[in-house]
Amino acid sequence: MSQLRNIVKELRDISNQVVLLVENEKWDVLDEIVGIIRLFGENIHSNGIRTVEHVSDLQAIKKENLQLYVNVVYDNLQLLITEYEALIEVEHQNQIVFPFRYHENEMALIKQNDSSHYFVSETLLEFERLRAEIADDTEAIILLGYGSGLFHAELIKQYHVLTIDPLNLPSNIKSDSVLSFLDSQDDYKTLLQSKFQSFIGLKTEVIKHPLYEDTKTLLELLKLVRNYLSESRIDLTTRKVYTESWYQESFQNASYLNRHSDRLFNIDCLKHKYKGSHALMIAGGPSLEDAIPYLKQAQHAYYIIAIGQTVKVLLENEIRPDFVISIDAGEANAHFFNDIEIDVPLVYSLQVNHQIPQRAKGLLVPYADAKITQDLLPYTKIVFSTYPTVALAAVAFANYLDFDSIGLIGQDLALREGEYYSASVKQASSNDGQFTKTLYDVPLNNGEMGKTTPILFGFLTSYQALIKSQLGLKEKLVNYAEKGARIEGVSYQSLERLHTTPIQKQKLEQVKESELNVPIEHVQQLLDSVSERLQMLEKRLGRAINQKAVTIDEFEKMLRDWDAMIEAPSFRTHIMPLQLVNLLIIQNKIKFHNRYNRTSALRLSILSRMFESIQELQTQLHTIKQAYAETIK
């Protein structure tokens, strides 16, 4: 029998004697039992008697009311037994939250490891204290710490709630709205960001469970959740700002390809083509300055894959890349290519700023990373993911080519003396990088600790998602940034270890294929086909809004028409990306209305947002079509 079971047996034996001791007025023995309760309670961080102060308070009760004294002693004894039974239940498990009940009390054992645990007791009084700290206009809550589940159950009556516990939870507790952090750390970023889409448009608070201790794990989770939530918002804001230009750039780039098909190269022909060779991916972090002398010596021993902002720096130092990769649609991205001539293969997302491929002199290697670009590049079988940074896209491209190793140069993902870019890249840039007053501590490759921004920290965690999604990539990656942030699982090597023995590099030859055409008109017609339906729904919404009040029946009729529109396959794949943020907000507001707030004012605001979204969509489709028309004049 385990020690815990022996203690429970002893406590139960004592409990069975309490009535007899009271009948015989053995108050001194009861005082000894109080001492036992305190001793065993202190050992497990009990919610009952476990301190000298508790015993003193109980002695004061004894002087005033003997019967109350006896009841308190007995109740604390039963509580202690229940708590030890909870410990027995998970005796051989680490890092777990174990909810249980004691009479009407909702409780939980927080077991962080073999020697660290404590109990929490959630009450409605504690919940009201928590509720009082929540702003009145809050619509959604992300609660860190499940506890007994009472807070979660009460919050979900009023708010859209996601509860995340830093430790493991029993399988019967977990659900779509209750997650265990330790269960899915490998793909946690992807999981959370998909969950956070349901919070877009809702006033959201991130709340740490008030009864949980501020452990390193909990505080790390708090940082991650806030950062991922911020990233999701940034990503969706970026989509809202740039999606229209992504479509415009895609059509302009497609038109240019049709006019220069002699330079078009099918990216499918590069798959596994470089197995047995080694690559260096050149990013623009501060350590690029340190690497330049080594790159000059090593450039003939490796294939050099340069992201756009480093090309000018490399060429000025007589380092010739073998591939240049670019993905951003913004004008700032084109700025990196000012006053330089790229005569090597340009690998790019079809949505890249059109000035970049138009200035290039070498082969053009566009790739698809969205449904619209898949339709515009039907000859390619490969579809890449959309990456948050061009460096990640370059690593994915290098892995697609199947290099035996992929060295990371200038991939710091940490600030050096407050700098985000290398000095040379900063000089070539149209801005100073993306800064924030909020900085995070991160371990560096040299064993020290450094600082990073939330955006760079997001890129750092994006590496984990990329590594997980691409089998064998982690073993290929080598980080050469000594003072750069450590990428978990990626080995660090000194720049001195770069090879310098020249290799015979393959020269790409264009593959002549008759089907390398870009069917722009077909895709344009697909976009045009939704206009009539949009106009009909726009008129109905306009009439409903003008009524100044909307009943639930009228609202639900409008929702059926709305759902029919957004659920059409062509709308979801081709049109929805243009209004993704607004559509998410509308859907989230509808769910919030249906569950919590059935008011005419909210219904009117939802219909108004639908109306505005359709108007904006109509304008976007017209602008995209006009942009393409300009390119073929």
Stockholm file with secondary structure:
# STOCKHOLM 1.0

chainA/1-633         MSQLRNIVKELRDISNQVVLLVENEKWDVLDEIVGIIRLFGENIHSNGIRTVEHVSDLQAIKKENLQLYVNVVYDNLQLLITEYEALIEVEHQNQIVFPFRYHENEMALIKQNDSSHYFVSETLLEFERLRAEIADDTEAIILLGYGSGLFHAELIKQYHVLTIDPLNLPSNIKSDSVLSFLDSQDDYKTLLQSKFQSFIGLKTEVIKHPLYEDTKTLLELLKLVRNYLSESRIDLTTRKVYTESWYQESFQNASYLNRHSDRLFNIDCLKHKYKGSHALMIAGGPSLEDAIPYLKQAQHAYYIIAIGQTVKVLLENEIRPDFVISIDAGEANAHFFNDIEIDVPLVYSLQVNHQIPQRAKGLLVPYADAKITQDLLPYTKIVFSTYPTVALAAVAFANYLDFDSIGLIGQDLALREGEYYSASVKQASSNDGQFTKTLYDVPLNNGEMGKTTPILFGFLTSYQALIKSQLGLKEKLVNYAEKGARIEGVSYQSLERLHTTPIQKQKLEQVKESELNVPIEHVQQLLDSVSERLQMLEKRLGRAINQKAVTIDEFEKMLRDWDAMIEAPSFRTHIMPLQLVNLLIIQNKIKFHNRYNRTSALRLSILSRMFESIQELQTQLHTIKQAYAETIK
#=GR chainA/1-633 SS CCHHHHHHHHHHHHHHHHHHHHHTTCHHHHHHHHHHHHHHHHHTTCSSSCSHHHHHHHHHHHHHCHHHHHHHHHHHHHHHHHHHHHHHHTTTCCSEEEEEEETTEEEEEEEEETTEEEEEEECHHHHHHHHHTSCTTCCEEEEECCTTSHHHHHHTTTSEEEEEESSBCCTTTCBTTEEETGGGGGGHHHHHHHHHGGGTTSCEEEEECTTSCCCHHHHHHHHHHHHHHHHHHHHHHHHHHHHHHHHHHHHHHHHHHHHTGGGBCCGGGGTTTTTTCEEEEECCSTTHHHHHHHHHHHTTTSEEEEEGGGHHHHHHTTCCCSEEEECCCSHHHHHTTTTCCCCSCEEEETTSCTHHHHHCCSCEEEEBCSHHHHHHCTTCCCBCCCCSSHHHHHHHHHHHHTCSEEEEESCCCSCBTTBSSCHHHHHHSSSCCCCCSCCEEEEBTTSSEEEECHHHHHHHHHHHHHHHHSTTHHHHEEECCTTSBCCTTCEECCGGGCCCCCCCCCCCCCCCCTTCCCCHHHHHHHHHTTHHHHHHHHHHHHHHHHTSCCCHHHHHHHHHHHHHHHTSHHIIIIIGGGGHHHHHHHHHHHHHHHHTCCCHHHHHHHHHHHHHHHHHHHHHHHHHHHHHHHHTC
#=GC SS_cons         CCHHHHHHHHHHHHHHHHHHHHHTTCHHHHHHHHHHHHHHHHHTTCSSSCSHHHHHHHHHHHHHCHHHHHHHHHHHHHHHHHHHHHHHHTTTCCSEEEEEEETTEEEEEEEEETTEEEEEEECHHHHHHHHHTSCTTCCEEEEECCTTSHHHHHHTTTSEEEEEESSBCCTTTCBTTEEETGGGGGGHHHHHHHHHGGGTTSCEEEEECTTSCCCHHHHHHHHHHHHHHHHHHHHHHHHHHHHHHHHHHHHHHHHHHHHTGGGBCCGGGGTTTTTTCEEEEECCSTTHHHHHHHHHHHTTTSEEEEEGGGHHHHHHTTCCCSEEEECCCSHHHHHTTTTCCCCSCEEEETTSCTHHHHHCCSCEEEEBCSHHHHHHCTTCCCBCCCCSSHHHHHHHHHHHHTCSEEEEESCCCSCBTTBSSCHHHHHHSSSCCCCCSCCEEEEBTTSSEEEECHHHHHHHHHHHHHHHHSTTHHHHEEECCTTSBCCTTCEECCGGGCCCCCCCCCCCCCCCCTTCCCCHHHHHHHHHTTHHHHHHHHHHHHHHHHTSCCCHHHHHHHHHHHHHHHTSHHIIIIIGGGGHHHHHHHHHHHHHHHHTCCCHHHHHHHHHHHHHHHHHHHHHHHHHHHHHHHHTC
//
